[in-house]
Amino acid sequence: MITKTFICDLCKKSVGESELYPLSVNLTVPKQKNTYSAKLASCNKDVCRECLGKRGLVTDAIENGEKKEEFQQNQKTFESKFIDFLEDIGVAFVE
């Protein structure tokens, strides 16, 4: 028998597979004349529902526009806390 353990990358708690949300941040160089775009860095994290909720993001399913206000709140919350959220998942900014 094989047992899989799913762990949140932020709080390090063991959670069910359906409780994890995959997040990816990719840094690429834009395509320039006669060149291809190139991926410089990538960060992939699995974050649990509870951690997203603590940061103000609603994680319940939005079905048929019933929770349109919650979806709009998610957009506002994510946009206003974008840099903080990236720092939480390990993406560092240096000037």
C-alpha positions in Angstrom: 0.0 0.0 0.0 1.3 3.5 -0.9 0.4 6.5 1.3 0.9 10.0 0.0 1.3 13.0 2.3 0.5 16.4 1.0 2.2 19.3 2.9 1.5 23.1 2.6 4.7 24.9 1.7 3.8 27.9 3.9 2.6 26.4 7.2 4.1 22.9 6.8 0.8 21.2 7.8 -0.2 17.9 6.3 -3.5 18.3 4.4 -5.6 16.5 1.9 -4.7 16.7 -1.8 -7.9 18.6 -2.5 -7.0 21.2 0.1 -3.8 22.3 -1.7 -3.7 25.0 -4.4 -0.6 25.1 -6.7 1.0 28.5 -7.2 3.6 29.3 -9.8 5.6 32.4 -10.5 7.8 32.4 -13.6 10.2 35.1 -14.6 10.9 35.3 -18.3 12.9 37.6 -20.6 10.6 39.0 -23.3 11.1 38.0 -26.9 13.2 40.4 -28.8 14.0 40.7 -32.5 15.3 37.4 -33.8 15.4 35.8 -30.4 13.3 33.5 -28.3 11.9 34.3 -24.9 13.8 32.6 -22.1 12.7 31.5 -18.6 15.1 33.0 -16.0 13.5 31.6 -12.8 10.6 29.7 -11.6 9.0 29.2 -8.2 6.3 26.5 -7.6 4.5 26.2 -4.2 1.5 24.3 -2.9 -0.5 26.4 -0.4 -3.4 25.1 1.7 -6.9 26.6 1.9 -6.3 27.8 5.4 -3.1 29.8 4.5 -4.9 31.5 1.6 -7.9 32.3 3.9 -5.5 33.9 6.4 -4.3 36.2 3.6 -7.9 37.2 2.7 -8.5 35.0 -0.3 -11.8 33.1 -0.6 -11.2 29.6 -1.7 -14.8 28.2 -1.9 -15.9 27.3 -5.4 -17.5 30.1 -7.4 -20.4 28.5 -9.2 -22.5 30.1 -11.9 -21.7 33.7 -10.7 -23.4 33.1 -7.3 -20.4 34.5 -5.5 -19.4 37.2 -7.8 -18.8 39.6 -4.9 -16.4 37.2 -3.3 -14.5 36.8 -6.6 -14.2 40.6 -6.9 -13.0 40.7 -3.3 -10.4 38.1 -4.1 -9.1 40.3 -7.0 -8.9 43.4 -4.8 -7.2 41.5 -2.0 -4.7 39.8 -4.3 -3.8 42.9 -6.2 -3.3 45.0 -3.0 -1.2 42.3 -1.3 0.6 40.9 -4.3 4.1 41.7 -3.2 3.5 40.5 0.3 2.0 37.2 -1.1 5.0 36.6 -3.3 7.4 37.2 -0.4 5.4 34.6 1.6 5.9 32.0 -1.0 9.6 32.7 -1.2 10.0 35.1 -4.1 12.5 37.8 -3.1 12.8 41.2 -4.5 16.1 43.1 -4.4 16.6 46.6 -5.7 
